[in-house]
Amino acid sequence: MVLDRPGGQLRGAELPDPDPGPGELSLAVKVCGVCRTDLHVVDGELPDPKLPLVPGHQIVGEVVAAGSGAEGHEVGDRVGVPWLGWTCGECRYCTSGRENLCPRARFTGYQIDGGYAGHAVADHRYCLPLPDGYPDLQAAPLLCAGLIGYRSLRMCGDAETLGLYGYGASAHIVSQVAKHQGRRVFALTRPGDQAAQEFARSMGVDWAGGSDEVPPEELDAAIIFAPVGSLVPAALKAVARGGVVVCAGIHMSEIPAFSYDILWEERSIRSVANLTRADGEEFLALAPEIPVHTEVTPYPLERANEALGDLRSGRLQGAAALQL
């Protein structure tokens, strides 16, 4: 499925299977998760994508061939390919454990053709071994929804009470991790979205309500998954002194002006950008210990536009993925 122009529909296309270059693996794609970042790319909210583009960055695939210099994987191995697809390895960010901030980084399904296809190639360094016990469909959301949620949770420090604004693919995973860590979790959904609130309760959160409500307890931290800038001042009002508001998305609508008093008392706002391989290795080892359960709605590849539309409209519970 190919994007020709931002804002357009994906089209089905017959393309030659890509050959792996030096340091690359060729993968037979089994499943590719459908992510809100895909929406931002398709809808033109992220600038300058590779065009034409095969989107998709939560790839579960089987290694079918390797280019020269590709190490660490054998033909037949099952691997996962995340959003971060290549870094230079030389800049001050890469050499200080912050490869997620590499200014030359390239991203799967954005500057690199992704997994909305039968085959894909990926840098061998960014092909992550997947934990046993997760079928392909359930493994796909771990590769972005899970990883970004986990990195966002780490930014919350030792917060005992945690608010999650937007209860979709990432939140339904990170809430399980947070509960496993002994935190109290409060889900805040679109106002009036009873289905999403009931889904959050079924995943074990301590309370669920609308984002226009005040949580029943003061929050030590909040993570904003919904790309809605007006939630930033709302979350600041809900967090305690010294609390943090973490913006987890790659894109957000404009944040409205707010008075200094809701930021004062050492509250802070920070963003999360991308992920590192260390994040991936740590989270993918932790997920089966909890164990994290992923709720996934499958779609065939040719219905990718429908999957994106359901995500855009908020009709999905949990995550979505394309099955090849």
C-alpha positions as MATLAB code, in Angstrom:
seq = 'MVLDRPGGQLRGAELPDPDPGPGELSLAVKVCGVCRTDLHVVDGELPDPKLPLVPGHQIVGEVVAAGSGAEGHEVGDRVGVPWLGWTCGECRYCTSGRENLCPRARFTGYQIDGGYAGHAVADHRYCLPLPDGYPDLQAAPLLCAGLIGYRSLRMCGDAETLGLYGYGASAHIVSQVAKHQGRRVFALTRPGDQAAQEFARSMGVDWAGGSDEVPPEELDAAIIFAPVGSLVPAALKAVARGGVVVCAGIHMSEIPAFSYDILWEERSIRSVANLTRADGEEFLALAPEIPVHTEVTPYPLERANEALGDLRSGRLQGAAALQL';
ca = [
       0.000    0.000    0.000;
       1.604    3.221   -1.235;
       1.238    6.900   -0.319;
       1.732    9.178   -3.341;
       0.900   12.491   -1.694;
       0.208   13.617    1.882;
      -3.492   13.930    2.503;
      -4.342   11.290   -0.074;
      -5.493    7.700    0.174;
      -3.094    4.794    0.030;
      -3.219    2.798   -3.187;
      -2.538   -0.848   -3.755;
       0.521   -1.489   -5.917;
       2.614   -4.398   -7.199;
       6.250   -3.565   -6.450;
       9.388   -5.701   -6.862;
      10.628   -7.245   -3.637;
      13.401   -4.968   -2.317;
      16.913   -6.406   -2.220;
      18.920   -5.975    0.983;
      21.863   -3.598    0.738;
      24.998   -3.718    2.887;
      24.068   -4.150    6.536;
      20.399   -4.787    5.711;
      18.044   -7.707    6.204;
      15.284   -8.682    3.810;
      12.078   -9.553    5.645;
       8.894  -11.342    4.725;
       6.353   -9.167    6.542;
       3.847  -11.123    8.629;
       2.090   -8.264   10.451;
       2.513   -4.491   10.573;
       0.949   -2.435   13.321;
      -1.099    0.647   12.453;
       0.064    3.626   14.497;
      -1.108    7.193   15.018;
       2.269    8.278   13.644;
       1.250    6.610   10.368;
      -1.776    8.897   10.416;
       0.421   11.953   10.934;
       2.534   10.902    7.929;
      -0.434   10.081    5.677;
      -2.364   13.215    6.677;
       0.626   15.478    6.006;
       1.206   16.564    9.596;
       4.844   15.393    9.454;
       6.886   17.207    6.794;
       8.818   15.857    3.817;
       8.162   12.111    3.783;
       9.836    9.975    1.160;
       7.427    9.811   -1.795;
       6.109    7.514   -3.027;
       6.163    5.829    0.371;
       5.219    2.474    1.838;
       4.148    3.421    5.413;
       4.314    1.288    8.538;
       6.836    0.953   11.352;
       5.649   -1.799   13.682;
       6.880   -4.646   11.505;
       6.884   -8.274   12.542;
       8.798  -10.190    9.904;
      10.842  -13.258    9.105;
      14.414  -12.899    7.860;
      14.669  -14.277    4.319;
      18.050  -12.859    3.221;
      20.910  -10.700    4.463;
      23.134   -8.158    2.773;
      26.889   -8.021    3.266;
      27.875   -7.121    6.804;
      24.459   -7.828    8.309;
      25.129   -9.707   11.519;
      23.305  -11.129   14.497;
      20.340  -12.694   12.687;
      19.819  -15.906   10.737;
      17.437  -16.727    7.908;
      14.173  -17.785    9.534;
      14.553  -15.554   12.608;
      11.487  -13.556   13.678;
      12.328   -9.894   14.243;
      10.573   -6.618   14.921;
      11.342   -3.331   13.170;
      10.475   -0.106   15.051;
      10.141    3.571   14.062;
      13.842    4.390   14.492;
      15.379    2.742   11.434;
      18.898    4.179   11.105;
      21.297    6.471   12.966;
      24.774    7.732   12.139;
      26.495    6.263   15.211;
      28.957    9.173   15.242;
      27.248   12.324   16.540;
      27.275   13.448   20.177;
      23.811   11.999   20.701;
      24.644    8.570   19.315;
      27.868    8.367   21.306;
      26.169    9.343   24.588;
      23.315    6.822   24.609;
      20.823    9.238   23.016;
      20.592    7.850   19.499;
      16.884    8.729   19.490;
      17.975   12.370   19.064;
      20.438   11.764   16.189;
      19.981   14.704   13.761;
      20.665   12.406   10.798;
      18.298    9.654   11.924;
      15.995    8.015    9.408;
      12.648    6.506   10.303;
      10.791    3.425    9.135;
       7.660    4.172    7.145;
       8.685    7.829    6.770;
      12.127    8.166    5.139;
      12.472    4.386    4.694;
       9.795    2.230    3.088;
       7.966    0.354    5.819;
       5.762   -2.640    6.474;
       2.489   -2.009    4.623;
       3.823   -4.539    2.128;
       4.650   -8.214    1.696;
       8.402   -7.594    1.951;
      10.631   -4.947    3.509;
      14.315   -4.293    4.134;
      15.719   -2.924    7.378;
      19.062   -2.078    8.934;
      20.162   -5.177   10.849;
      21.091   -3.014   13.854;
      17.454   -1.966   14.243;
      15.865   -5.402   13.916;
      14.866   -6.432   17.432;
      14.444  -10.043   18.581;
      10.832  -10.603   19.646;
       9.847  -12.424   22.838;
       8.400  -15.906   22.643;
       4.768  -16.283   23.634;
       3.494  -13.402   21.515;
       1.832  -14.349   18.221;
       2.740  -12.023   15.364;
      -0.482  -10.034   15.698;
      -0.023   -9.417   19.430;
       3.689   -8.628   19.060;
       3.277   -5.785   16.545;
       1.961   -3.080   18.950;
       4.877   -3.676   21.313;
       7.200   -2.131   18.707;
       5.918    1.461   18.942;
       2.835    1.749   21.114;
       4.648   -0.278   23.751;
       8.087    1.237   23.330;
       6.990    4.878   23.304;
       4.657    4.244   26.233;
       7.474    2.595   28.166;
       9.929    5.424   27.464;
       7.246    7.928   28.499;
       6.650    6.021   31.733;
      10.350    6.160   32.535;
      10.165    9.961   32.235;
       7.609    9.913   35.084;
      10.197    8.789   37.609;
       8.776    7.171   40.724;
       5.316    8.756   40.378;
       2.803    6.800   42.447;
      -0.323    8.258   40.828;
      -0.315    8.433   37.039;
      -2.793    9.986   34.617;
      -3.050    8.777   31.011;
      -4.689   11.252   28.623;
      -5.975    9.290   25.642;
      -6.558    5.579   26.116;
      -5.521    3.894   22.891;
      -2.768    1.572   21.739;
       0.045    3.022   23.888;
      -2.021    3.677   27.001;
      -3.533    0.197   27.129;
      -0.006   -1.251   27.204;
       1.657    1.237   29.540;
      -1.193    1.035   32.050;
      -0.397   -2.658   32.501;
       3.282   -1.889   33.064;
       2.439    0.875   35.541;
       0.064   -1.376   37.501;
       2.751   -4.089   37.566;
       5.071   -1.496   39.123;
       2.515   -0.771   41.856;
       1.331    2.617   40.604;
      -2.237    3.919   40.679;
      -3.443    4.624   37.144;
      -6.168    7.038   36.012;
      -7.403    7.012   32.400;
      -8.793   10.177   30.818;
     -10.552    9.712   27.486;
     -12.522   11.857   25.078;
     -15.400   13.355   27.066;
     -18.380   11.042   26.972;
     -16.524    8.087   25.445;
     -18.025    5.423   27.657;
     -16.666    2.576   25.515;
     -13.075    3.759   25.930;
     -13.573    4.248   29.657;
     -15.022    0.769   30.042;
     -12.111   -0.643   28.040;
      -9.658    1.137   30.359;
     -11.399   -0.327   33.411;
     -11.208   -3.786   31.841;
      -7.438   -3.301   31.576;
      -7.199   -2.713   35.321;
      -6.967    1.075   35.736;
      -8.059    2.496   39.084;
     -10.396    5.107   37.579;
     -11.569    6.176   34.136;
     -13.358    9.348   33.093;
     -13.363   12.141   30.545;
     -10.459   14.511   29.969;
     -12.818   17.315   30.999;
     -13.034   15.804   34.492;
     -10.717   16.165   37.471;
      -9.166   12.845   38.529;
     -10.239   11.715   42.014;
      -6.662   12.019   43.272;
      -3.897   14.511   42.627;
      -1.503   13.101   40.032;
       2.240   12.785   40.495;
       2.656   12.560   36.711;
       0.614   12.530   33.532;
       1.331   11.177   30.059;
      -0.490   12.751   27.124;
      -0.957   10.319   24.241;
      -3.749   12.192   22.447;
      -2.335   14.762   19.962;
      -4.401   17.543   21.530;
      -2.504   20.606   22.752;
      -5.299   21.787   25.045;
      -4.664   18.742   27.238;
      -1.311   20.178   28.370;
      -2.763   22.901   30.643;
      -5.495   20.458   31.743;
      -2.855   17.948   32.819;
      -0.780   20.640   34.531;
      -3.803   21.541   36.651;
      -4.182   17.890   37.631;
      -0.587   17.185   38.698;
       0.762   17.860   42.170;
       3.637   20.137   43.096;
       6.834   18.833   41.522;
       4.832   16.733   39.057;
       5.656   16.149   35.405;
       3.525   16.192   32.264;
       5.011   14.014   29.516;
       3.956   14.628   25.898;
       4.365   11.266   24.192;
       3.359   12.022   20.601;
       5.463   13.065   17.619;
       2.844   15.671   16.666;
       0.391   17.747   18.681;
      -2.020   20.543   17.905;
      -1.111   24.010   19.169;
      -0.803   24.318   22.939;
      -2.942   27.233   24.137;
      -1.541   29.937   26.381;
      -1.901   29.248   30.103;
      -1.185   31.138   33.279;
       2.139   30.605   34.997;
       0.572   29.519   38.276;
      -0.326   26.047   36.938;
       3.316   25.476   35.962;
       4.780   26.996   39.127;
       5.735   24.914   42.169;
       8.290   22.983   40.129;
       5.898   21.284   37.768;
       7.496   20.457   34.424;
       6.595   19.589   30.841;
       8.741   17.363   28.683;
       8.448   15.555   25.382;
       9.474   12.074   24.334;
      11.201   11.682   20.977;
      11.507    8.330   19.248;
      13.231    5.493   21.110;
      16.569    3.762   21.484;
      17.568    0.157   20.923;
      18.186   -0.071   24.665;
      14.531    0.892   25.240;
      13.508   -1.885   22.880;
      15.650   -4.559   24.479;
      14.578   -3.589   28.001;
      10.857   -3.396   27.265;
      10.694   -6.524   25.120;
      12.354   -8.452   27.950;
       9.911   -7.008   30.506;
       6.674   -7.494   28.523;
       6.451  -11.293   28.906;
       7.320  -11.118   32.604;
       4.229   -9.016   33.411;
       2.820  -10.377   31.004;
       1.575   -7.470   28.856;
      -1.588   -8.277   26.900;
      -2.220   -6.430   23.650;
      -5.736   -5.961   22.325;
      -5.423   -5.881   18.525;
      -7.972   -5.509   15.728;
      -6.668   -7.164   12.533;
      -7.226   -5.899    8.981;
      -6.024   -7.374    5.688;
      -3.396   -5.291    3.911;
      -5.792   -4.049    1.237;
      -7.981   -2.472    3.943;
      -5.195   -0.234    5.252;
      -7.209    2.926    4.487;
     -10.100    1.559    6.544;
      -7.768    0.796    9.458;
      -6.366    4.327    9.345;
      -9.887    5.754    9.153;
     -11.010    3.780   12.199;
      -7.955    5.012   14.100;
      -8.575    8.599   12.998;
     -12.192    8.513   14.159;
     -11.488    6.873   17.521;
     -13.497    3.742   16.713;
     -10.704    1.376   17.763;
     -10.114   -0.122   21.179;
      -6.476   -0.922   21.793;
      -4.350   -1.311   18.666;
      -4.812   -2.184   14.994;
      -2.568   -4.176   12.671;
      -2.388   -5.275    9.069;
      -2.034   -9.008    8.475;
      -0.200  -10.113    5.370;
];
